[in-house]
Amino acid sequence: MDCAIVLGAEGKGVHELVRRKCDHLVSIPMLGKVSSLNVSVAAGVVLYEIVRQRRSRTGTPE
């Protein structure tokens, strides 16, 4: 399944017009004293989770 990932700026997030076009909105739960992630780190977390879920659906080992 194809997908596009839109990442928002810290504080501002994603512009409302862009948000309306998205099928799903997600956020990364933050634990401890971490209040935000660099956008490249956030992208890595999201991409890892996409791959993890796709592999678990197809039975492909990690």
VOVEX-874897 format. One record per atom (N, C-alpha, C): residue number from 0; residue in one letter; atom name; x, y, z. Coordinates in steps of 0.02 Angstrom, whole numbers, plus 50000, padded with zeros to 5 digits. Atoms other than C-alpha are relative to their C-alpha. Last residue first. Example, Ala and Ser with C-alpha at 12.3 -4.5 7.8 and 13.67 -1.06 7.14 Angstrom:
REM VOVEX-874897
(1, S, N, (49958, 49941, 49997))
(1, S, CA, (50684, 49947, 50357))
(1, S, C, (49961, 50055, 50037))
(0, A, N, (50045, 49941, 50000))
(0, A, CA, (50615, 49775, 50390))
(0, A, C, (50045, 50060, 50000))
//
This chain:
REM VOVEX-874897
(61, E, N, (49966, 49935, 49997))
(61, E, CA, (50620, 49581, 50550))
(61, E, C, (50074, 49994, 49993))
(60, P, N, (49960, 49989, 49939))
(60, P, CA, (50540, 49419, 50491))
(60, P, C, (50036, 50067, 49997))
(59, T, N, (49929, 49994, 50016))
(59, T, CA, (50409, 49435, 50352))
(59, T, C, (50039, 50012, 50064))
(58, G, N, (49963, 50055, 49970))
(58, G, CA, (50239, 49375, 50413))
(58, G, C, (50074, 50000, 49984))
(57, T, N, (49980, 50048, 50052))
(57, T, CA, (50147, 49488, 50292))
(57, T, C, (50037, 49940, 50027))
(56, R, N, (50059, 50020, 50039))
(56, R, CA, (50050, 49586, 50423))
(56, R, C, (50018, 49946, 49950))
(55, S, N, (50041, 50044, 49957))
(55, S, CA, (50198, 49590, 50545))
(55, S, C, (49938, 49976, 49964))
(54, R, N, (49968, 50065, 49994))
(54, R, CA, (50311, 49656, 50407))
(54, R, C, (49958, 49952, 50043))
(53, R, N, (50007, 50034, 50065))
(53, R, CA, (50192, 49797, 50366))
(53, R, C, (50030, 49931, 50003))
(52, Q, N, (50070, 50023, 50008))
(52, Q, CA, (50178, 49845, 50549))
(52, Q, C, (49990, 49963, 49935))
(51, R, N, (50014, 50052, 49949))
(51, R, CA, (50367, 49851, 50576))
(51, R, C, (49929, 49972, 49990))
(50, V, N, (49967, 50062, 50022))
(50, V, CA, (50396, 49947, 50412))
(50, V, C, (49983, 49943, 50049))
(49, I, N, (50034, 50022, 50062))
(49, I, CA, (50268, 50080, 50460))
(49, I, C, (50029, 49933, 49977))
(48, E, N, (50064, 50030, 49980))
(48, E, CA, (50339, 50089, 50637))
(48, E, C, (49960, 49976, 49939))
(47, Y, N, (49987, 50065, 49967))
(47, Y, CA, (50516, 50116, 50573))
(47, Y, C, (49934, 49965, 50017))
(46, L, N, (49982, 50048, 50053))
(46, L, CA, (50455, 50253, 50455))
(46, L, C, (50014, 49931, 50029))
(45, V, N, (50061, 50015, 50038))
(45, V, CA, (50368, 50344, 50599))
(45, V, C, (50015, 49948, 49945))
(44, V, N, (50045, 50038, 49957))
(44, V, CA, (50519, 50335, 50714))
(44, V, C, (49938, 49978, 49961))
(43, G, N, (49973, 50066, 49990))
(43, G, CA, (50637, 50390, 50576))
(43, G, C, (49956, 49956, 50042))
(42, A, N, (50010, 50036, 50062))
(42, A, CA, (50526, 50536, 50529))
(42, A, C, (50026, 49929, 50006))
(41, A, N, (50071, 50017, 50003))
(41, A, CA, (50521, 50592, 50711))
(41, A, C, (49985, 49960, 49936))
(40, V, N, (50010, 50054, 49952))
(40, V, CA, (50711, 50586, 50717))
(40, V, C, (49928, 49977, 49999))
(39, S, N, (49968, 50060, 50029))
(39, S, CA, (50724, 50690, 50558))
(39, S, C, (49993, 49940, 50046))
(38, V, N, (50043, 50028, 50053))
(38, V, CA, (50595, 50814, 50625))
(38, V, C, (50032, 49938, 49968))
(37, N, N, (49978, 49971, 50063))
(37, N, CA, (50694, 50840, 50786))
(37, N, C, (49960, 49966, 49945))
(36, L, N, (49948, 50034, 50039))
(36, L, CA, (50592, 50772, 50930))
(36, L, C, (50018, 50042, 49940))
(35, S, N, (50009, 50000, 50073))
(35, S, CA, (50490, 50861, 51064))
(35, S, C, (50059, 49963, 49968))
(34, S, N, (50061, 49963, 50018))
(34, S, CA, (50458, 50871, 51252))
(34, S, C, (49988, 50001, 49925))
(33, V, N, (49994, 49981, 50071))
(33, V, CA, (50578, 50736, 51312))
(33, V, C, (49935, 50035, 49980))
(32, K, N, (49987, 49928, 50006))
(32, K, CA, (50575, 50737, 51503))
(32, K, C, (50006, 50024, 49928))
(31, G, N, (49945, 49969, 49963))
(31, G, CA, (50496, 50566, 51524))
(31, G, C, (50005, 50074, 49987))
(30, L, N, (49994, 50022, 49931))
(30, L, CA, (50387, 50491, 51388))
(30, L, C, (50058, 50037, 50034))
(29, M, N, (49937, 49980, 49970))
(29, M, CA, (50328, 50565, 51224))
(29, M, C, (50000, 49981, 50073))
(28, P, N, (50005, 49989, 49928))
(28, P, CA, (50192, 50480, 51123))
(28, P, C, (50069, 50014, 50029))
(27, I, N, (49955, 50045, 49965))
(27, I, CA, (50221, 50506, 50937))
(27, I, C, (49994, 50014, 50074))
(26, S, N, (49949, 49964, 49961))
(26, S, CA, (50073, 50586, 50850))
(26, S, C, (50042, 49947, 50035))
(25, V, N, (49969, 50037, 49945))
(25, V, CA, (49960, 50525, 50712))
(25, V, C, (50047, 50045, 50038))
(24, L, N, (49953, 49957, 49964))
(24, L, CA, (49838, 50601, 50588))
(24, L, C, (50026, 49960, 50060))
(23, H, N, (49987, 50016, 49930))
(23, H, CA, (49752, 50491, 50460))
(23, H, C, (50049, 50051, 50029))
(22, D, N, (50046, 50053, 49981))
(22, D, CA, (49672, 50518, 50289))
(22, D, C, (50006, 49984, 50074))
(21, C, N, (49971, 50061, 49973))
(21, C, CA, (49760, 50685, 50263))
(21, C, C, (49946, 49950, 50020))
(20, K, N, (49988, 50048, 50054))
(20, K, CA, (49684, 50816, 50147))
(20, K, C, (50027, 49933, 50025))
(19, R, N, (50065, 50022, 50028))
(19, R, CA, (49608, 50916, 50290))
(19, R, C, (50008, 49948, 49946))
(18, R, N, (50031, 50048, 49954))
(18, R, CA, (49777, 50924, 50377))
(18, R, C, (49935, 49972, 49973))
(17, V, N, (49966, 50064, 50011))
(17, V, CA, (49854, 51009, 50225))
(17, V, C, (49968, 49947, 50043))
(16, L, N, (50019, 50023, 50067))
(16, L, CA, (49727, 51150, 50230))
(16, L, C, (50032, 49933, 49983))
(15, E, N, (50068, 50027, 49999))
(15, E, CA, (49751, 51164, 50419))
(15, E, C, (49978, 49975, 49931))
(14, H, N, (50051, 49951, 50019))
(14, H, CA, (49939, 51190, 50404))
(14, H, C, (49931, 49967, 49994))
(13, V, N, (50013, 50000, 50072))
(13, V, CA, (50040, 51055, 50491))
(13, V, C, (49944, 50050, 49986))
(12, G, N, (50031, 50059, 50029))
(12, G, CA, (50116, 51075, 50664))
(12, G, C, (49992, 50006, 49925))
(11, K, N, (50049, 49982, 50051))
(11, K, CA, (50151, 51251, 50724))
(11, K, C, (49963, 49940, 49972))
(10, G, N, (50042, 49944, 49979))
(10, G, CA, (50236, 51204, 50887))
(10, G, C, (49946, 50016, 49951))
(9, E, N, (50011, 49999, 49928))
(9, E, CA, (50369, 51096, 50807))
(9, E, C, (49960, 50062, 50019))
(8, A, N, (49950, 49963, 49961))
(8, A, CA, (50347, 51096, 50620))
(8, A, C, (49982, 49997, 50074))
(7, G, N, (50012, 49930, 49983))
(7, G, CA, (50239, 50965, 50538))
(7, G, C, (50057, 50029, 50041))
(6, L, N, (49974, 49985, 49934))
(6, L, CA, (50282, 50803, 50449))
(6, L, C, (49991, 50075, 50013))
(5, V, N, (49994, 49927, 49993))
(5, V, CA, (50179, 50738, 50304))
(5, V, C, (50021, 50014, 50071))
(4, I, N, (49993, 49978, 49931))
(4, I, CA, (50202, 50554, 50261))
(4, I, C, (50012, 50076, 50000))
(3, A, N, (49960, 49939, 49997))
(3, A, CA, (50137, 50488, 50096))
(3, A, C, (50001, 50022, 50073))
(2, C, N, (50019, 49949, 49951))
(2, C, CA, (50073, 50312, 50077))
(2, C, C, (50047, 50060, 49992))
(1, D, N, (49962, 49938, 50004))
(1, D, CA, (50069, 50170, 49952))
(1, D, C, (49977, 50048, 50055))
(0, M, N, (50042, 49941, 50000))
(0, M, CA, (50000, 50000, 50000))
(0, M, C, (50045, 50062, 50000))
//
